[in-house]
């Protein structure tokens, strides 16, 4: 039996769309409510807020996502990360940002925290399952008891 069915992938994509919509609203509010002098610092703080938003959306979507295994949870998280990177780079270029501006969010040495946000995104489905105590596949590390 394959690890993923087409409906499971569609459910994961639908939840990702909700996540991106929520993150886009957050980004829009950030641009409206803050000036350019605080932009980078606010983008840093928004990584934590974004991680919490992603966790909340995932938490409330778990029953619908029907995650059955640790591998499935991690695969969903990695799918979300790949889609998000593509979205971020594509949107950044569409908005006319240069590569230096886009990549600055990924530069940990200079305060870009996006890699940490992406790690959080990748692990969120697994963590949400663990915290809810969901039982998944026999012998799976997520299974309790």
Long-range contacts (C-beta under 8 A, 24 or more apart in sequence): 3-69, 3-71, 3-72, 3-75, 4-72, 4-75, 8-65, 8-66, 8-72, 9-79, 11-64, 11-65, 11-66, 12-65, 12-76, 12-79, 12-80, 13-79, 13-83, 15-57, 15-58, 15-61, 15-64, 15-65, 15-80, 16-79, 16-80, 16-83, 16-84, 18-57, 18-61, 19-53, 19-54, 19-57, 19-58, 19-80, 19-84, 19-121, 20-83, 20-84, 20-87, 22-53, 22-54, 22-57, 23-50, 23-53, 23-54, 26-50, 26-53, 40-104, 40-111, 43-105, 44-111, 44-112, 44-113, 47-113, 47-114, 47-116, 47-117, 50-117, 51-117, 51-120, 51-121, 51-124, 54-80, 54-120, 54-121, 54-124, 55-120, 55-124, 55-127, 55-128, 58-124, 58-125, 58-128, 59-128, 59-131, 59-132, 62-125, 62-128, 62-129, 62-132, 62-134, 65-125, 67-125, 67-129, 67-134, 67-136, 68-136, 68-137, 69-136, 69-137, 69-140, 69-142, 70-126, 70-136, 70-137, 70-140, 70-141, 70-142, 72-136, 73-125, 73-126, 73-129, 73-136, 73-142, 74-122, 74-123, 74-125, 74-126, 76-125, 77-121, 77-122, 77-123, 77-124, 77-125, 77-126, 78-122, 80-121, 80-122, 80-124, 80-125, 81-118, 81-121, 81-122, 84-118, 84-121, 85-118, 88-114
